[in-house]
Amino acid sequence: MLVETGVWVVRVTVAAVFGLSAWGKLADRAGTRKAVGDFGVPLRWAPGVAWALPGVEAVLAVAVLPPWTAVPAAVAAALLLVVFTAAVIRLLRSGKRPPCSCFGTVTSAPIGWGTVLRNILLLAVTVVAAWGSRVYPAIPDGLPTDRTVGTLTAAALIATLVRLFSEIRAVRRRLDEQALSTLGAEGLPAGAVAPEFELLDTAGGRTDLAHLLAPGRRLLLVFVHPGCELCAALARELPRWHARTADTLTIAVVGNGDLDEHRRWGRDQRLGDIPVLVQQGNEAALRYRVRGTPSAVLIGADGRVAAPVARGAMATRELIIGAKTTARH
């Protein structure tokens, strides 16, 4: 009975994932059509594919539950994941990182190798669902009714909560963007007290302004985005600047979004012991009035903003050079 219950849970999981995906895509037709085009579908086919794809996902989400359609539905779901994963790998190899929009625009983060890993895990789940449904063709018949209905109810509630949480995050992101556009002058004036913050640290835990400020040393906050090539080029220079100014300047990188993505990004840029901090919205950027990436803010040892915000890689380099020269005197 335990194995049969496990097979049923796996099938319900596949149904929940594909149901969420269809729900998200149907909720934003324009965003889905754009995502389809970004993945290389010809423009004349994009509207049709944008309708067909969530329709197919919705059918698979339902068909994987009854015992007489579970096997072909799970096999079709696995094939769909294979096709999508192959498309993601092709784009990544060509240097392109369009938004995934796999579950609608509320999850429209750029694709990455994390997307590939997620799809491989989902593919494994669908394969298990197909195998289990083939070996135990009567499921859910034979399972206690309360267990069958309870699993479906729990999956529906979890899927709804996940969708609502994603929508809340998307609304917060749009509000942050709107707030950034109405901040007035970019950057805080020199001499202003540096706003406090507490951000996730990719090394584990949370880090605040007081932890980064050291006696006699300035702090440089470098705002980046993992999908920004200029940010990556600048980040690769930071370890060299960090070594040259270690006695007078602390450098910290500030990103926004997924913690694991920033952890991988930091390793790829070989940032070493330079802390990589992650905003969950744009809380630090809003407080320092930083509007784009890459940008940098220099904070004095007294906890006050030491210079206007440096917008762009070149301005950030000049800010570091200026801070190093000033420290010598």
C-alpha positions as CSV (number, residue, x, y, z in Angstrom):
1,M,0.0,0.0,0.0
2,L,2.9,2.3,0.7
3,V,4.3,2.0,-2.8
4,E,0.9,2.5,-4.4
5,T,0.4,5.7,-2.3
6,G,3.8,6.9,-3.4
7,V,2.8,6.4,-7.1
8,W,-0.4,8.3,-6.6
9,V,1.5,11.2,-4.8
10,V,3.9,11.4,-7.8
11,R,1.1,11.5,-10.3
12,V,-0.7,14.2,-8.3
13,T,2.6,16.2,-8.2
14,V,2.9,16.0,-12.0
15,A,-0.7,17.2,-12.2
16,A,0.0,20.1,-9.9
17,V,3.1,21.2,-11.7
18,F,1.6,21.1,-15.2
19,G,-1.6,22.7,-13.9
20,L,0.3,25.6,-12.3
21,S,2.2,26.0,-15.6
22,A,-1.0,26.1,-17.6
23,W,-2.6,28.5,-15.2
24,G,0.3,30.9,-15.2
25,K,0.5,31.0,-19.0
26,L,-3.2,31.4,-19.5
27,A,-3.3,34.2,-16.9
28,D,-0.9,36.4,-19.1
29,R,-1.5,35.8,-22.8
30,A,0.8,38.7,-23.9
31,G,3.6,37.5,-21.7
32,T,3.3,33.9,-22.9
33,R,3.3,35.0,-26.5
34,K,6.5,37.0,-26.0
35,A,8.2,34.2,-24.1
36,V,7.3,31.8,-27.0
37,G,8.9,34.2,-29.4
38,D,12.0,34.6,-27.2
39,F,12.5,30.8,-27.4
40,G,12.7,30.9,-31.1
41,V,9.2,30.1,-32.3
42,P,8.6,32.0,-35.6
43,L,6.5,35.1,-35.2
44,R,3.6,33.8,-37.4
45,W,3.3,30.7,-35.2
46,A,3.8,32.4,-31.8
47,P,0.1,33.2,-31.1
48,G,-1.0,29.6,-31.9
49,V,1.8,28.1,-29.8
50,A,1.0,30.5,-27.0
51,W,-2.6,29.1,-26.9
52,A,-1.7,25.5,-27.6
53,L,1.1,25.0,-25.0
54,P,-1.0,25.8,-21.9
55,G,-3.9,23.9,-23.4
56,V,-1.7,20.8,-23.7
57,E,-0.3,21.3,-20.2
58,A,-3.8,21.6,-18.8
59,V,-4.9,18.4,-20.6
60,L,-1.8,16.5,-19.3
61,A,-2.5,17.8,-15.7
62,V,-5.9,16.2,-15.8
63,A,-5.1,13.1,-17.9
64,V,-2.3,12.0,-15.5
65,L,-4.8,11.3,-12.7
66,P,-7.2,8.7,-14.1
67,P,-5.7,5.2,-14.3
68,W,-6.7,4.6,-18.0
69,T,-4.8,7.7,-19.2
70,A,-2.0,8.1,-16.7
71,V,0.7,6.3,-18.6
72,P,0.4,8.1,-22.0
73,A,-0.1,11.4,-20.2
74,A,3.0,10.9,-18.1
75,V,5.0,9.9,-21.2
76,A,3.8,13.0,-23.1
77,A,4.7,15.2,-20.1
78,A,8.2,13.7,-20.1
79,L,8.6,14.4,-23.8
80,L,7.4,17.9,-23.4
81,L,10.0,18.5,-20.7
82,V,12.7,17.0,-22.9
83,V,11.8,19.4,-25.8
84,F,11.8,22.4,-23.5
85,T,15.1,21.4,-21.8
86,A,16.7,21.0,-25.1
87,A,15.5,24.5,-26.1
88,V,16.9,25.9,-22.9
89,I,20.3,24.3,-23.4
90,R,20.5,25.5,-27.0
91,L,19.8,29.1,-25.9
92,L,22.3,29.0,-23.1
93,R,25.0,27.6,-25.4
94,S,24.3,30.5,-27.8
95,G,24.7,33.0,-24.9
96,K,21.0,33.9,-24.7
97,R,19.1,34.1,-21.4
98,P,15.4,35.1,-22.2
99,P,12.9,35.0,-19.3
100,C,11.6,31.5,-18.7
101,S,7.9,32.4,-18.0
102,C,7.5,28.7,-17.4
103,F,4.7,29.4,-14.9
104,G,3.7,32.7,-16.4
105,T,5.3,36.1,-16.0
106,V,5.1,36.0,-12.2
107,T,8.2,33.7,-12.5
108,S,9.8,35.4,-15.4
109,A,13.4,35.1,-14.3
110,P,16.1,34.6,-17.0
111,I,16.8,31.0,-17.8
112,G,20.0,29.4,-16.5
113,W,21.6,26.1,-15.8
114,G,19.4,26.0,-12.7
115,T,16.4,25.9,-15.1
116,V,18.0,22.8,-16.8
117,L,18.5,21.1,-13.4
118,R,14.9,21.9,-12.4
119,N,13.6,20.3,-15.6
120,I,15.7,17.2,-15.1
121,L,14.3,16.7,-11.7
122,L,10.7,17.2,-13.1
123,L,11.6,14.8,-15.9
124,A,12.6,12.2,-13.3
125,V,9.3,12.7,-11.5
126,T,7.3,12.2,-14.7
127,V,9.3,9.1,-15.6
128,V,8.5,7.7,-12.1
129,A,4.9,8.5,-12.7
130,A,4.8,6.7,-16.0
131,W,6.6,3.7,-14.6
132,G,4.5,3.5,-11.5
133,S,1.3,3.9,-13.5
134,R,2.4,1.1,-15.8
135,V,3.3,-1.3,-13.0
136,Y,0.3,-0.4,-10.8
137,P,-2.4,0.3,-13.4
138,A,-5.3,0.3,-11.0
139,I,-4.2,3.3,-8.9
140,P,-6.0,5.2,-7.4
141,D,-8.5,2.3,-7.3
142,G,-7.8,0.3,-4.2
143,L,-6.5,3.2,-2.2
144,P,-8.5,4.5,0.8
145,T,-10.9,7.2,-0.4
146,D,-9.7,9.7,2.3
147,R,-6.1,9.3,1.2
148,T,-7.0,9.8,-2.5
149,V,-9.1,12.8,-1.9
150,G,-6.8,14.2,0.8
151,T,-3.8,14.1,-1.5
152,L,-5.7,15.9,-4.3
153,T,-7.0,18.5,-1.9
154,A,-3.5,19.1,-0.4
155,A,-2.0,19.4,-3.9
156,A,-4.7,21.9,-4.9
157,L,-4.2,24.0,-1.8
158,I,-0.4,24.0,-2.2
159,A,-0.6,24.9,-5.9
160,T,-3.0,27.8,-5.1
161,L,-0.7,29.1,-2.3
162,V,2.4,28.9,-4.6
163,R,0.6,30.8,-7.3
164,L,-0.6,33.5,-4.8
165,F,2.8,33.8,-3.3
166,S,4.3,34.2,-6.8
167,E,1.8,36.9,-7.7
168,I,2.6,38.8,-4.5
169,R,6.3,38.7,-5.3
170,A,5.5,40.0,-8.8
171,V,3.4,42.8,-7.5
172,R,6.1,43.8,-5.0
173,R,8.7,43.7,-7.8
174,R,6.5,46.0,-10.0
175,L,5.9,48.4,-7.0
176,D,9.7,48.5,-6.4
177,E,10.3,49.4,-10.1
178,Q,7.6,52.1,-9.9
179,A,9.2,53.5,-6.7
180,L,12.6,53.5,-8.4
181,S,11.2,55.5,-11.3
182,T,9.7,58.2,-8.9
183,L,12.7,58.6,-6.6
184,G,13.8,61.9,-8.0
185,A,17.5,62.5,-8.3
186,E,19.6,59.3,-8.5
187,G,21.7,58.5,-5.5
188,L,21.9,60.0,-2.0
189,P,23.9,63.2,-1.6
190,A,27.4,63.0,-0.2
191,G,27.3,63.4,3.5
192,A,23.9,61.7,4.0
193,V,23.7,59.0,6.6
194,A,24.0,55.6,4.9
195,P,20.6,53.8,5.2
196,E,20.6,50.6,7.2
197,F,19.9,47.3,5.5
198,E,19.9,43.6,6.3
199,L,20.3,41.2,3.3
200,L,20.7,37.5,2.7
201,D,24.4,36.5,2.3
202,T,25.3,33.7,-0.1
203,A,27.8,32.5,2.5
204,G,24.8,31.8,4.8
205,G,22.8,33.9,7.2
206,R,22.2,37.6,6.9
207,T,24.5,40.6,6.7
208,D,23.8,44.2,7.7
209,L,25.5,47.6,7.2
210,A,27.1,47.5,10.7
211,H,28.7,44.2,10.0
212,L,30.3,45.4,6.7
213,L,31.6,48.7,8.1
214,A,35.0,48.3,9.7
215,P,36.9,51.0,11.7
216,G,39.1,53.1,9.4
217,R,37.8,51.4,6.2
218,R,35.4,52.6,3.6
219,L,32.7,50.4,2.2
220,L,31.9,50.0,-1.5
221,L,28.5,48.5,-2.4
222,V,28.4,47.3,-6.0
223,F,24.9,46.7,-7.3
224,V,24.7,44.0,-10.0
225,H,22.4,41.7,-11.8
226,P,23.4,38.1,-12.8
227,G,22.0,38.5,-16.3
228,C,24.0,41.7,-16.9
229,E,27.2,41.2,-19.0
230,L,28.7,44.5,-17.9
231,C,28.1,43.5,-14.3
232,A,29.9,40.2,-14.9
233,A,32.9,42.0,-16.5
234,L,33.1,44.4,-13.6
235,A,32.7,41.7,-11.1
236,R,35.7,39.8,-12.5
237,E,37.9,42.9,-11.8
238,L,36.7,43.2,-8.2
239,P,39.0,40.6,-6.6
240,R,42.0,42.5,-8.0
241,W,40.7,45.8,-6.6
242,H,39.9,44.0,-3.4
243,A,43.5,42.8,-3.0
244,R,44.9,46.2,-3.7
245,T,42.7,48.1,-1.3
246,A,42.2,45.5,1.4
247,D,43.6,47.8,4.1
248,T,41.3,50.7,3.4
249,L,38.3,49.5,1.5
250,T,35.7,46.7,2.0
251,I,33.9,45.6,-1.2
252,A,30.5,44.0,-1.2
253,V,28.3,42.9,-4.1
254,V,24.5,43.4,-3.9
255,G,22.1,41.6,-6.2
256,N,18.4,41.0,-6.4
257,G,16.4,37.8,-6.7
258,D,17.4,34.1,-6.2
259,L,20.0,33.2,-3.6
260,D,21.3,30.1,-5.4
261,E,21.6,31.9,-8.7
262,H,23.8,34.6,-7.1
263,R,25.8,32.0,-5.3
264,R,26.6,30.3,-8.7
265,W,27.2,33.7,-10.3
266,G,29.7,34.7,-7.6
267,R,31.6,31.5,-8.1
268,D,31.6,32.0,-11.9
269,Q,33.1,35.5,-11.5
270,R,35.6,34.1,-9.0
271,L,34.7,36.7,-6.3
272,G,36.4,34.7,-3.6
273,D,35.8,36.2,-0.2
274,I,34.0,39.3,-1.5
275,P,30.5,39.0,0.1
276,V,27.6,38.6,-2.3
277,L,24.4,39.9,-0.7
278,V,20.9,39.3,-2.1
279,Q,17.9,41.6,-1.9
280,Q,14.4,40.0,-1.9
281,G,12.9,43.0,-3.6
282,N,14.9,46.2,-4.2
283,E,15.1,47.2,-0.6
284,A,18.7,48.4,-0.6
285,A,18.5,49.9,-4.1
286,L,15.5,51.9,-3.0
287,R,17.1,53.2,0.1
288,Y,20.3,54.3,-1.7
289,R,18.4,55.5,-4.8
290,V,20.2,53.2,-7.2
291,R,18.3,52.8,-10.4
292,G,20.4,50.5,-12.6
293,T,23.3,48.0,-12.7
294,P,26.2,48.0,-12.5
295,S,26.2,50.9,-10.0
296,A,28.3,51.6,-6.9
297,V,27.9,53.5,-3.6
298,L,30.9,54.5,-1.5
299,I,30.3,54.8,2.2
300,G,32.8,56.3,4.5
301,A,34.1,54.8,7.8
302,D,31.8,57.3,9.6
303,G,28.7,55.6,8.1
304,R,27.9,58.4,5.7
305,V,27.7,58.4,1.9
306,A,31.1,59.5,0.7
307,A,30.4,60.2,-3.0
308,P,27.5,60.4,-5.5
309,V,26.4,57.1,-6.9
310,A,28.6,55.7,-9.7
311,R,26.5,54.5,-12.6
312,G,28.1,52.1,-14.9
313,A,31.3,50.0,-14.9
314,M,33.6,52.9,-15.8
315,A,32.3,55.2,-13.1
316,T,32.6,52.4,-10.6
317,R,36.3,51.8,-11.5
318,E,36.9,55.6,-11.2
319,L,35.2,55.6,-7.8
320,I,37.5,52.7,-6.6
321,I,40.6,54.5,-7.9
322,G,39.5,57.7,-6.2
323,A,38.8,55.9,-2.9
324,K,42.3,54.3,-3.1
325,T,44.0,57.6,-3.9
326,T,42.2,59.4,-1.1
327,A,43.2,56.7,1.4
328,R,46.9,57.2,0.6
329,H,46.6,60.8,1.6
